[in-house]
Amino acid sequence: MKPDPLSPDLLTVLRRLKLSRMCDTLAERLVLARQQKMPHQDFLLLVLSDEASRRDGQSARLRAQRAQLDPTMQLEAWDPTARVTFDQALLNELVSLRFLEARAHVTIVGPVGVGKSFIAHALGHIACRRRCSVLAVRSDLMFKTLKHTRLDNSYDAELRKLIATDLLIIDDFALDAMDPIESRDAYEIFTERHRSGSLIVTSNRGPDEWLATFADPVRAQSAIDRFTSNSYDFVIDGESYRSRLKPTFPPRHLEA
């Protein structure tokens, strides 16, 4: 059955109510309603659910953009044939985001290229879909930004942004030794977020090795102890995952 064109009056009302995007599926839904002799209330629920789902998806995409999440690093895009090992039961627990509700943290540790950032960003996307505020930063760029903000007196505002978000993802932490300023900033972030908001930290080194990268051992011990006392340890090992992200021709999904 071919959909009937929508009336101009209906289109005008939908625009006034800022519901014009409902027109994308409304004609098809009208056909479905006639075929199934759908009650008016069920039809109304169907078309409004379409619009709610569309808005939820758009809102999640905007939150993910603001969070600086990689759009390609979503759990549904993970290659299950990757030759990496990790605790699947723990990943399932993390995907539930109960750690976020409990304001607990996650340490994702493993060698270069095994998919640490992928898992961290994938969890960030799930949090965005559940209307949480998320921010993903690379450790070295975070410290560089904080140093620059000291020059224009915006340090407090930048630090508040890092502390206030529901989920902060710090990528490639403890890759290099930190100078005294970076060490103090790391201390502030770890201690301020303790029991107040969740952190996901990816690193090539385990927390037991982070102490050596701080310039101030006392602050380091205090920050690391707070973090590890409330953190899940997700260890991933195996072959590099990055080769699976490399473009191919023809694309992998078109190969026989």
Secondary structure as GFF3:
##gff-version 3
##sequence-region A 1 256
A	DSSP	alpha_helix	8	16	.	.	.	ID=ss1
A	DSSP	three_ten_helix	20	22	.	.	.	ID=ss2
A	DSSP	alpha_helix	23	35	.	.	.	ID=ss3
A	DSSP	alpha_helix	40	66	.	.	.	ID=ss4
A	DSSP	three_ten_helix	75	77	.	.	.	ID=ss5
A	DSSP	beta_strand	84	85	.	.	.	ID=ss6
A	DSSP	alpha_helix	88	95	.	.	.	ID=ss7
A	DSSP	alpha_helix	98	101	.	.	.	ID=ss8
A	DSSP	beta_strand	105	109	.	.	.	ID=ss9
A	DSSP	alpha_helix	116	129	.	.	.	ID=ss10
A	DSSP	beta_strand	134	138	.	.	.	ID=ss11
A	DSSP	alpha_helix	139	149	.	.	.	ID=ss12
A	DSSP	alpha_helix	155	164	.	.	.	ID=ss13
A	DSSP	beta_strand	167	171	.	.	.	ID=ss14
A	DSSP	alpha_helix	180	192	.	.	.	ID=ss15
A	DSSP	beta_strand	198	203	.	.	.	ID=ss16
A	DSSP	alpha_helix	207	210	.	.	.	ID=ss17
A	DSSP	three_ten_helix	211	213	.	.	.	ID=ss18
A	DSSP	alpha_helix	217	228	.	.	.	ID=ss19
A	DSSP	beta_strand	231	235	.	.	.	ID=ss20
A	DSSP	beta_strand	237	238	.	.	.	ID=ss21
A	DSSP	three_ten_helix	242	245	.	.	.	ID=ss22
A	DSSP	three_ten_helix	252	254	.	.	.	ID=ss23
###
